[in-house]
Amino acid sequence: MFSYCWIILFAPIAGFTILSWYGNRMSRERVGMFGCATVGLSFLVTLVALSELLLDAEKQKGAVSTLYNWVTAGSFSLNLSILIDPLSVFMLLIVTGVGFVIHVYSIGYMREDPEYSRFFAYMNLFIFSMSVLVMAADFFFLIVGWALVGLASYLLIGFWKEKTSAVLAARKAFVMNVIGDVGMIIAAFMIFDHLGTLNFLDVFTLAGEAFRPNDDAILLITLFLLVGAFAKSAQIPLHTWLPDAMEGPTPVSALIHAATMVTAGVYLVARCHVLYELAPYTMYLIATVGVVTAIFAGSMGMVQYDIKRVIAYSTMSQLGYMFLATGVGMYSIAMFHLMTHAFFKALLFLGAGSVIHGSNDEQDIRQMGGLRQAMPITHITFLIGSLALAGFPLTSGFFSKEAIIINAYHSDMGNIVFWAIAVLGAAMTGFYIFRVYFYTFVGQPRTSVHAHESPPIMTAPLVLLAFFSLTVGFGGYMVDDFLATYFGMHMPHPDDPVFETIGVGAGLVGIAAAIIFYMTGKDRLEFIKQMLAPIYDLLFHKYYIDEIYDYLIVKPTRATGAFMEEKVERDGIDMAVDQVGTQVREVSRVISLWQSGKVRTYAFNMIVGVVIILMFVVFQ
């Protein structure tokens, strides 16, 4: 059953291997086509698995396919196994489907890059790593995929290794994700210690009997898992790597920060929902961190001028909404928003890439303006993505975000505070994304740069993603029916016209505010900025969290390292080793004095030795 699904893993890793070894010997056209074909094949196989699940309700319960027996020790065995169920297939559709579209876009965007083949090799490696994470049937291989995703993201973020900022951003992302990896490993050890297995199906079956709600063991396990989830999905306080990761190529931003890597944390909580339902305190923490991150990131996005960074902060914010949904027990809604977000956020990132490509690599929105005439396709598709992100009625983001906001209050674990903050975050979202839109596409050009539309190989993916950004929201009921088998529940639909109207209206209020300030009232905006200068500076400098981390963690760590190098290693260990050598050399020098080469000296020494021995024997 589902034994053919190994192709989903094999195709991209084969692409990575071949492009790594032979990519430089292939033409750019073949490199691009081959890199896309491997991901496209994985997507097609995923569609086959989807059709099999839809046609056979019994298979929706999940099936494990063992590919290889890796380790056997007594009763313990570790197998390379894949789990095919509605949740894994749902994620694979996003990873491989959106990943394929981004690969096609990259053919045009990266065409002039001298490391063209290396880029596609790394992209294939990332798709493979993410597929391992999603398809893993146990916590061990989940952690393997988790670590591989971190490695692949490090390579992609730091792809332009000649840029110091890119190298530092890659290092920062890697360190933050390693923190999450440690949490995951500790959780896995605790799970094995209490349950004697790492297999998902066994763990989730045994958990109800092994743990009491909110006991110490289950709280620690879920909290350590949450460290990994927050690090991967850039939730506070492990969020600082995500905006800096924009130093990588734009397709990397779209792949990692829209549809795949950053959603892994949400997937982890959804996959382990059985464990989290035994830890209501942890779920409350998830919802709290999620809603705080949503407004926290949104506030920073309101004042940034780098087009990719603003979209990056919106990613953090939307991930916060997903965690809010999982924290209040609305897992299907969280996954629904994950899907809609993948399409409109990939669209926004690729649209930003098209703008950058057509504006001679300019990323500061203050240096743009009036691009709708020069880039009509990019303009209309970016507008659609902006409307979807803002939750404009009948766009995909409207359906998923509205469901989260209303259930933030009406769910069993929801409350008015969660709802109010979520509404405020929605208003912020509408404001900052249309701030970018007006700065970029409306008004008069603010530079002499002659902008131009991107080639069809780049605009075609934009049109496709725009289509899905408008339509996938209508498939919410199908997503619900498909995932209900795994989560054991359907999405609730509370009937509350007042709260629904307020939730929908929040995004519209944000859009209206952007129109007022950036279309008709720039003077008033400047007055407000001056009046609220301390707050503006606080937001612009990202609450000085990077500086705080630098002061509290980075500098002390470097100082400790310098001390260990100078005092411990150089003045301690090195000196001790040097002294050993010095003393050996001195002893050798003294001994060498006896080596005169004269027979009479050696005979005299021998006689003295014999006399000493005899005296010892006699007087013993």
N, C-alpha and C positions, 0 to 999 in steps of 0.2 A: 504494500500500500504506500503510495507516494514515493516509491523508491527512485523514481526518475527525478525527483526534486534536487538530487545532488548536482544536477546541471546548473542550478541557480548559483551554487557556490563555485563550481568548476569553471564556468565561462569567464567571469571576471578575473579570477586568479590566473587562468591561462593567458588572458589578455595582458595582465601585469607582467608575467614571466616573459612572454614573447616580445612585448614592447621594450622591456628592460634590456634584453639581450640583443635584439635585432632591430629595434626601432630606428636607430640611426642609419641603418642600411635601407630602410623603406622610405618611399616618397611620402610627403606630407598628406597627400590624398589618401594613401593606403593606411597610414597611421590613424587618421581621423575616422575613416570608415571601419577599421578593425576595432578601435576602441569603442565606437558606438555599437558595433555589431555584437560584441560580447555582452554588453549591458542589455541590448535589445533582446538577445536570446534568453537571458535571465527573466526579463519581463514576460516574454511569450510563455515560458514554462510556468511562471507564476499564474498567468491567466488560465492555463490548463488545470493547475491545482485548484484555482478558484471555481472553475466550472465543475470539477469533481466534487467539491464541497457542497456547491449549490444543488447538485443533482442527487446527492446521497446525504440525507439528514443524519444518518448514523455516523458518518465520518466527521461531522462537525464537532463531535465530542473530543476530537484530537487523536492523532495517530503518530507514534514514534517510529522512525525508520533508522535502524542501526547501520551505519556505513562501514564501521571498522571497530574492532575490539582493541583498545589501546593498552590498557593495564588490567591485569587480573591478579589479585592477591587474596587468597582464601575466599571468603564470601564476598569480598569487595571487588567490584569491576568498574572500570571507567571506559565507556564506549563513546566513540564519535557518533553521536546520534542527532537527528534533526526532528523537531516537533512541528508538525503541520496541523494547524487548527485555525479557526476564524481569525484570531488575533494576529498570529504570525503571517498569514496570507494577506491580511489587511495592511500590515506594515510593509510587507514585501512589495505590494502593489505600488505603494508610495515611493519606497526606496528605489526600486528598479524603474518604475514608470517615469517619475519626475527626474530621476537620475539620467535616464536615457535622453529626455528632452534637453537637459543641461549639457550632456555630452555633445549633442548635435549643435547647440549654440556655441560650444567651445571651439568647434571647427573654424568658425569665423572669427571669434574673439581672440583666439590664441594663434592665428595663422602666421603672424610675423615673429612669434617668439622663437628664439634659437633653440630652446629646450622643449620643443613641441612634443616629441615622442615621450620624454620624461614626464611631462604633464599628464598625458593620457595614461601612462603607466600608473602614476600615483592615483589618478581618478579611479581606475579599475581596481586598484588595491583597496581604496576606500569603500567602494561598492561591495567588494568581497567581505571586508571586515564588518561592515554594517549588516550584511546578510548572515554572517556567522552569529552576530549578536542576536538578531531577530529569530533565527531558526534554531538556536541552541535548545536542547531538551533538558539541560541541567545547569546548575549554577556554575560549574567548573568552566564549561565552554562558553557560557554567557560572559564570564570574566575574561576569558581568552579573547572573545570578540570585542569586549569592552576596551581591553588594552590595545588591541589592534586598531580600533577606531581612533584612539588617542594618538598612536604612532602615525597613522595615515594623515590625520589632521595636522600633526606637527610638520610632516613633509610638505603638505599642501599650503599651509599658512606661510611657512618659510620658503615657499617655492622660489621666489626671487631672492636668493641668498645673498646677492650683492647689496641688498638694502638692509642696513642695520636695523631699521624699525621692524622689518618683516622677521628677521632672525629673533629679535627680542620678543615680538608678539608670539612667535611659534614656541619659544621657550616658556613664556608665561602660560600659554594654553596647556602645554605639556605638564608643567608643574601642578597647575590647578587640577587637571584631570587625574594626575597620579594620586593626589590627595583623595579623590573619589575612589580610585582603584583600591587604595588601602582600606577604605571603609567597606567596599564590596568584599574583599578577601576576608576581613574579620567577620563579617556577617556570614559568609559561606562556612567558615570554620565553626561558628556557633551553631548553624543549622545542622551541620554534620554531627557535631557533638551531641545535640539533643535528639536528632531524628535518625541518625545513622545512614542517611542518604542525601544526595544532592539532586536527584531527579525531580523535576518540577511536579509531575503527576503524583509521585509518592509523597513529596513534601507537603503539597496542598491537601492531600488526603489525610495525612497523619497529624497535621498541625492542630486541627480542632481538638484532638484528644490529648496532645502533648502540652499544649499551652492553655492557660486560663486567660481571659481578657485582661489586658493591661498588666500582666505579671512582668517581673523584671526581665526575664529572658526574651519574651516577644517584643518588649519595648526596645531593648538593646539591638536585637536583630533588625527590626524595622528602621531604627534610627541610623544604624550603620549602612544599611541599604540606601537610606535617604541621603547620606553624605555623597554616595556615588551618583545618585540621581540629580542632586542639586549642583554638583560639580559639572556634570555633563550637560545639563540644561541651563547653566548660567543663572542660577537663582542666588539671591543674596544669602550669605556673604561671599559666595564663590563665583561671582559674576564678572569680575573685572577683566577676564581674558577675552570675553566675547567682542566688545567694541574694538579692541586692539587687533583681533583676528581679521579685521577688514583690510589688513595690509596684504593679504593674499590676493590672487587674481579674482575678479568678480564671479566667474563661474564657481569657484571654490566657496565663496560666500553664499551663493545660492544653494549649493549642494549641502554644505555642512550646516549652515545656519538657518535653513528654511525647511528642508524636507527630511533630513536624516539625523546627523549626530546630535543636535540639540534636543531632538524629540525622544532620544533614547531614555532619558530620565522619566518622562511621562510614560513611555512604554514599560519601563521597569516597574513603576508603581501599579500600572494596570495589570501587568502580568502577575504580580504578587499581591493582588487585591485580597486574596484569602488571608494572607498574613496581616495585612494592614487593617482588615476588619476586626482582627483580634486585638488591635492596638488603637482604640479610638483617640487616645491622647496624641499619638503620632499623626493620625489623620487630621486632627485639629491643627497641629503644627504645620502640616503640609498646606492646608487651606490658608492659614495665616501668612506663611512665607509667600505663597503664591499671590495672594491679593496685595500684599505689601510690595512685592517685586513688580507687579503690574503697574502700580501708581508710581513707584520709585523710578523705574526705567522710563515710564512715560514722561515724567517731569524732566528728566535729563534730555530726552529726545526733543523737547519743545525748544531748546536753545542751541542745539548743535548745528553746524553749517556743513559738515562733510556729509554728502548725500548717502553714502554707504553706512556711516555711523548712525545716522538717524534711523535707518531701516534696521540696523542691528539692535538698537534700543527697543524698537517696536517688536523685534523677535523676543527679547527678554520679557517684554510686557505681555505678549500673547502666550508665551509659555507659562507666565504667572497665572493667566486665566485657566489654562489647562490643569495646572496643579490645584487651583481653586476647585475646579470641577471634581478632580479625583479626591481631594480632601473632604468634600461633602458627599462622597459616595456616588457621584454621577460619572462613572467610568466611560460609558458609551458616549456621553456628551463630550467628554474630554477627547476621546479618539475622533469623534466627528469634527471637532474644532481643529484637531491635529491635521486631519485630511484637508479641510478647507484652507487652513493656514499654509499648508505645503504648496498649494497652487498659487494663491495670491501673493505669498511672500517670495516664492521663486520668481514670479512675474515681476515683482517690484525690484528684486535684486538684479535680474537680467535686464529690466528696463533701465535701471541705474547704470548697468554696464554699457548698454547701448548709448546712453547719454555721454558717459565718460569716453567711449570709443569715438563718438561723433564730435566731441569737444576737445580733442587733442589731450586726453587724459586729465582733464580738469574735474575735480571732485567737490570744489567749494561752490555751493549753490548761489552764493553772492556774486559769483563770476559768470553766472548763466543768465537765463531770461529769454523769453520769446522763442523758445525752441519748438513750439507747436507747429510753426510754419515750416521750419527746416526738417523736422523729424515727425511727420504726421502719424506714422504707424506707432512709433515709440510713444508718442504723446497720448493717443487714444488708449493704448493698452496699459500705460502707466496710470492713466486716469481710472480705468476699470479696476486695477489692482488697489489703488488708493481708496476707491469707494468700497471695495470688499473689506479692506482692512478696517475702515471706519464703521463698518456694519451698516452701510446704506441699505434701505429696504430692497429685498428681492435679490441682493447679491449673496454669494456663498457665505461671506463672513457674517451677514445679518442673521442667518438662521442659526449658526453654531454659537455665535457670541450671545445672542438673545437668550438661547437656551441656558447658557451658563449663568447669565446675570439673574434671570428669574429664579433658577434653582439655587442660587447662592442664598436666597431668602427662604424658599419654600421647601427645600430638602430637609430631612430630619436633622442634619448636622449644620444647616445653614442658619444665618441670623441677619438682622437688619444691618449690622456693621459691615459684614462681607458684601452685602448687596450695595450699600451706599458707596463703599470704596470702589467696587467694580463699576458702578455707574460713573463715578468721577474719572476712573481710568479710561472708560469709553469716550468721554468728552475730550480728554487729553489726546487720545488716539486720533480722533477726527481733526483736532487742531494741528498736531505736529505733522501729520502726513500731508495735509493740504497746504500747510506752510511750505513744505518741500515742493509740492506741485506748483504753487503760485510762483515761488522763487525761480523754478526751473523752466517752466513752459509758458508762463503768462508775462505780459508786459513787453518791454523792449530789451533787445540784447544789451548786456552790460560789458561786453568785451568785443574786440575786433576779430575774434576767432570765428572762422566760417564753419559753422556746424553743418553736418550732413547726416542723412539717414544711414542706418547700418545696412549691410548687405542682406539679401533674402535669407541666407543661412542663419542669420541672427534674428531677423524679424519674424520668421515663420514660427519658431518656438514661442515668441511673445504672443502671437495671435492665438496659438493653441492653448497656452496657459490662461489667456484672457477669457477664452470660451469656457474653460472649466471653472474659472473664478466666478463666472456668471451663473453657471448651471449646477455644479455639484451640490450646492446647498439644498436643492430640491430633492436630493437623494437621501436626506437624513433618515427617513423611515426605513429605507433599504439598509442603510448602515446599522440602524438600530436592530432590525430583524436579524441581520447577519451576525452581529456581535452578542446578541442576547443569549445565544447558546453558551458562550463562554462566561459571560458575567452573571448569567442567571437572572437577569432583570431587563426590562425595557426602559427606554428614556421616559421619564415623566413629563407631562405637559400641563403644568398648572394653569388654571383659568383665572388670570388676574389682570384684567385690562389696564388697570391703573399702573401697576408695576411694569407691565410690558410696554406701555406707552412711554413711561419715563426712561426705561432702558433703551428703547429705540431712539427716543428723542435726544439722548445724551450725545450720541455720535453726531447727530444733525446739528446740535448746539455747537459742538467743536468745529464742525465745518463752517458754520455761520460765523463763528468768531474769527477763523482764519480769513474768511472773505472780508470781514469788517476791517481787520487790522492790516492785511497785506494787499488788499485791493483798493480800499478807500481811506484807510486811516493810519498810514505809516507814521505820520507825525504824532498821533496819539500813542502809537506803539512805542516810539522813542521816548515819549514823556513817561510812560509806564516803566520802561526799562531803567530810566534814570531814577525814578522814584523808588523802585524796588531793586536798586543796584546790588545791595548785599545778597539778596535772594538770587538774583540773576547770576552773580558771580559764583555763588554756591552751586547752582545747577550747572553752569557752564564748566566748572571744574570738577563735576561729577561727585559732589559732596566731599571732595578731597580724600576719598577713600583710598585711591592709589597712593597718595602721599602718606596717609596714616599707615597703610600696610608697609610702605617703604621705611617709615620711621620705626615702627614697632617690630617688624619682622625682618625686612631685607637688610637694613643697616646693622642691626645686632647680629644677624647671621654672618654677614660679611666680616664684621669686627671679630666675631668668634673664630671665624675661619682664618683671618689674618693672625690672630693671637696663636692659634694652634700651629700655624705654619712657622711663625717666627720663634715663639717660646718653647712650644712642645716639640715640634719636629726638628727645627733648625738647632735651637739651643739645648734641646733635650735628647731626642732620639739620635739625630745626626751627630751631636757631640759625643754621645755615649759610644756610638759605633766607631767614630774617629779615634776615641781614646783606646778602644780595644785594639784597633790597628796600630796605634802608637806604642802601646805597651808590648804587643807582640813583636813589633820591630825592635824595641829596646832590649827585650829578652834575647831576641835573636842576635843582636849586636854583642851582648855579653857572652853568649854561648860561642859566638864566632871567634872570640878571643882565644878559646881553647883549641881552635883549629889552626895551629901554627904550621903544620906540615913537617915538624921535627920529630923523629922517632924517639929520641931520648925524652922528650916532653911527654909523649904518649905513654912510654914505659914508666916514667915517674908517676904519672897520674894513675896508672894501673896498680902500681905498688901501693900507693896511698889508699886506693880503694880497697885493695885486699886487706891491708892493715886495719882499716876501719871496720870491715866486715868481721875480721877475726876478733877484734876487740868487742864488738857487739855480741858475738857468740860466746866469748869467754865470760864476760861480765853480765850476761843475761840472767 
